[in-house]
Amino acid sequence: MRYLPILFLAIFGPVASGAPATTQSAGQRRVIFLIDAGEHMVDKAGDIRARVSVAIGAMSADDHFNIVIANNQALVFRPVLLDATESARDLAGVFLRSTLKPAGGKWEITHQLAIALEKSPTAIEFISDGDLPDPNGLLDLARKAREMKVPINTTLRYKSGKYEASGLLRKIATESGGIVRDE
């Protein structure tokens, strides 16, 4: 069964047409928010911070989360996933406000995706404009995620004007067994 985080859907938008949408069975969610902080995302940082904060705030205390910022280095909120308690949510807000800045140089998004997969999530919410380096490496990791039964959900809210960018986001979601949200 595919994992569709209802809270994230409510915040980031509907599933792209034709994509199946189901909900996760009862149990703990282990969600990694992987945020592309490339130079093209700088003008979207405030919106991303607000939406991710709301998504984390809507999680139950039984859920777990972490945040990985794909910048010119791997900025990981905490070494392990945290319970979605009020104090962890507050700390996440501080982390997002202080670290969600554009990459100062070349960044390796494939490395940050690999880090997210190592955290054993039940889903990865990948927030990007799709203008990414190493598309083949990303697609290889998306296939690995499918083998691990970890869907990578993407959103086209921030897509760049390039057709290839939205195509890459769709492929990442499809290859991993995730969903694409369109707005």
N, C-alpha and C positions, 0 to 999 in steps of 0.2 A: 504494500500500500504506500502510496506517495504521501509525503508530509507537506501539508499546506498550512503554514502558520496563519491562522485566521487573523490574529492581531496584526501581523505584518501586512497581510492583504488589505486589511481595513485602512492601514496607514499609507501603503505604497501603491495601491491601485489594483485593478482587476487583472485576472489572468488573460493573457493574449488569446485571441480566438483560436479555437481548435485544441487548446491545451487541456488535458484532463485535470480536474481538480478534485482531490479527496482530502479528507482530514486524517491526521494521525490518530491511531488508537490511543486510548487512555494511557497515561503514564507520563513520565518526566520528559520534557523536551530539553535537549542539549544543543543550543543554537550558538553558532559563531557568526558574528557580523563581520564580514570582510569588506573593508571600505577602501576603495581606490582613491588615493590622495594625489593622483597625478596632476600635472600643471593645468589640465583642462577642467579639473574639478574644483578649482579654487573658488569660483563664483557660486558654487553650489554647497559649500561647506556648512553654512548656516542652516539651510534646509535639511541637509543630511543629519546634522547634529540633532536638530529638533525631532525629526522623524524616528531616528534610532532611539533617542531618549524616550519617546512616547511608546515605541514598541517594547523596549525593555521594561518600562513602567507598567505595561499591561500584562507582563508575564506573571504567572503565579509563583509563590515562594517555593513551590516544589520543582520549578524549572531551573535550568542552569544556563549561563551564558558567558561569553567572552567576546572581546572585540580585538580584531587585528587590523591595524592601519597599514595599508600598502604604500609606504613612502619610500625614500631612498634608503631606509633601513626598516627592519621589521619592528613595528611598535605594537607590542602585545600588552593588553590591559593588565592581565594577571597570568602567572604561569599555568594556572589550572582554571577550569570553569568554576564560576561562583554561583551559589544559590542566588536566585533573583529576589533577595531581601531588599528592604528599603535602603539600608546602608550601602549595599553593593550597587544599587541603582544610582544613589547619590554620587558614589565614587566614580561610576561610569560617566556620569554627566560631567564631572570635573575633568576626567581623562579626555573626553571628546572635546571639551572646550580648549584644553591646553595642547592637544596633539594633532587635531585634524587640520593640518596645514598642507599646502602643496609640496610635492617632492622637489627638492632643491637640485636634483640632477637625475641621473639614470636610476630607475628603480626596477626591481625584479619581482614582478607580481607573482610569478610562478613560485618563487621561494615563499612568499607570504601565504599562498594557497596551500602549499605543502605543510607549512606550520599549522594552518587551520585544520587540515585533515589529521595531523598528529594528535590533536586534542580530543579525538573520538566523539565528534558531535553527531547528533541525529539529523542535522541539516546545517547548511551554510547559506547565509543570506549575503549574496555578493552584490555590492552596490558600486556601480561603475558606469562610465559613459561608453565603455566598449572600445575606446581608443587605447589599446594595450599592446605592450611588447610581447613577443614570443607566443603568438596564438597557438602554434603547434604544441608547445610545452603545456599551455593551459588546457588544451583539449586532451592531451595525454593524462593530465591530472584529473580532468572531468571523468574520463573513463575509469581511472583508478577509484574515484569517488563512487561511481556506480557499483564497482565490485565490492566496495566497503558498505554499500547501501546507505550512502550519504548524499542525498540530493543537494545540488547547488542551485538555489533559486536566484533568478536575476530579475531586474526590473529595467524597463526601457525608459523610465522617467528622466534619466540623465543622459540619454544617448547623444553621442556627438552627431553632427550632420552627415557623417560618412555612413553610407549604406553598409560597408563592411563591418562597422562597429556594432550595429544592432544585430547583424548576422552572426558575429562572434558571440555576443551575449546569448542569442538563441541557441547556438551550437553548444555552448558550455552547459546550459540548462538541459538541453536534450540529451547530450552525451552522458550526463551524470544522473539522469532520471529526475531532474528537477523541473521546475516550472518557470515560465516567463510571464512577468506581469507587464501589461501595457497600459498606457494612460492616454 
